[in-house]
Amino acid sequence: MAKRLGDRVVLKAGVESVRRKDGRFLGTTRRGTWRGKRVSSRFRPRYQTGSSFTHPL
């Protein structure tokens, strides 16, 4: 799937925060900030440390 999505997927860049702004989501990592219409969260709760989410998602 990552290959099909191309540069829209950033590997080895753990999410530090996700917030909503102007109807879009902003995801911040140590490698930069990305904007999108949707957020897909793919991690187990025990790996969530160090990430923050501004509600409502």
C-alpha positions as CSV (number, residue, x, y, z in Angstrom):
1,M,0.0,0.0,0.0
2,A,2.8,2.4,0.8
3,K,4.3,1.9,-2.6
4,R,1.0,2.7,-4.3
5,L,0.5,5.9,-2.2
6,G,4.0,7.1,-3.0
7,D,5.3,10.2,-1.3
8,R,2.0,10.5,0.6
9,V,3.4,8.0,3.0
10,V,6.3,8.9,5.3
11,L,8.1,5.9,6.8
12,K,10.2,6.0,10.0
13,A,8.6,9.3,11.2
14,G,6.5,8.6,14.3
15,V,3.6,10.9,14.8
16,E,4.0,13.4,17.6
17,S,0.7,15.2,17.3
18,V,-2.5,15.3,15.2
19,R,-4.8,18.4,15.2
20,R,-7.6,19.9,13.2
21,K,-7.2,23.2,11.5
22,D,-9.5,24.8,8.9
23,G,-11.4,21.5,8.2
24,R,-8.1,19.6,7.7
25,F,-5.9,17.4,9.8
26,L,-2.3,18.4,10.6
27,G,0.0,15.5,11.5
28,T,3.4,16.5,13.0
29,T,6.4,14.3,13.0
30,R,10.1,14.9,13.6
31,R,10.4,15.1,9.8
32,G,7.8,17.8,9.3
33,T,4.1,18.5,9.2
34,W,1.6,17.1,6.8
35,R,-2.0,18.2,6.0
36,G,-4.8,15.8,4.9
37,K,-8.5,15.2,4.8
38,R,-8.3,12.0,6.9
39,V,-6.2,10.4,9.6
40,S,-5.5,6.7,9.8
41,S,-4.1,5.5,13.1
42,R,-2.4,2.1,12.9
43,F,-0.7,1.4,16.3
44,R,-1.5,-0.4,19.5
45,P,-2.4,1.7,22.5
46,R,0.7,0.7,24.4
47,Y,2.8,2.3,21.6
48,Q,0.9,5.6,21.9
49,T,3.3,7.3,24.3
50,G,4.8,10.5,23.0
51,S,1.8,11.1,20.7
52,S,-1.0,13.7,21.4
53,F,-4.3,14.2,19.7
54,T,-6.3,17.4,19.9
55,H,-10.0,16.4,19.9
56,P,-12.4,16.1,18.2
57,L,-10.9,13.8,15.5
